[in-house]
Amino acid sequence: MDDILRKHDSDRHADLMDRIYRSQSGIYDLTRKYYLLGRDQLIAALDPPPGGRVLEIGCGTARNLVRAAKAWPEAEFYGFDISSEMLKEARKNMAQSGMAERIRLFHGDAENPAQAMPLTVRTFDRIFLSFCLSMIPDWQGAIRQALTLLGPGGELHIVDFGQCEGLPPPFRSFLQQWLALFHVEPREHLRSFLAELDAEIGTNSEFIPMYKGYSWRFVVQGRTATIAGSLRH
């Protein structure tokens, strides 16, 4: 019964994302470059080992994957998204950029990422999430699930909207109201949740506030051994 309910919730979220992006996917990258701040800093910090595997959860139009594949030509790149509409645009972008052979895409839910990919590609050296945790209903579960896919010594990189702690309160209020129109909710407790995970399973999270808190970036360093068995569900 739990599996049926999870699938129902996943299907509803997928339908919502497709409705949101059906008319936006073609102009998404053009408009988002002005306010999804911190993505390129995340890509520059990935530094995967030669031959390493890199996964983007919630890859959208594959804008980040294309840039990352160009920046780190010796790594393998994978991505998945819950929105079929965004994946259509992603495949177009990959073909236009010449990166179609460098990146493999899958359709899947961040709350159950293992089901999105075949068994042969379920361990990664770097995993990243760019401005998607704020749209995932069970964002804490999504982080836990992502960590189970990290290989020994792997890293989870996150960038998303912060709490604008260094910006004027009227701007913070306006931004949150505007983002809510797109079903985006900045995760106020993201930093404390990652600190709790560090204490629980022995990861090491680095917090990097950007643009006076407009966006938050995190690097979660995994343990030298796999952490899948250490996570409580």
Protein Blocks (a to p, Z undefined) as FASTA:
>chain_A
ZZmmmmmmmmmmmmmmmmmmmmmmmmmmmmmmmmmghjlmmmmmnopaehiacddehkln
ommmmmmmmmmmmbccddddfblklmmmmmmmmmmnopmmmpccddddfklmmlmpcfkl
mccfbdcdehklmmgfblmlmmmmmmmmpcehiacddddddehlmbcfklmmmmmmmmmm
nopacdfklmmmmmmmmmmnopacddddeehhlaccddddddfbdfklmpcZZ
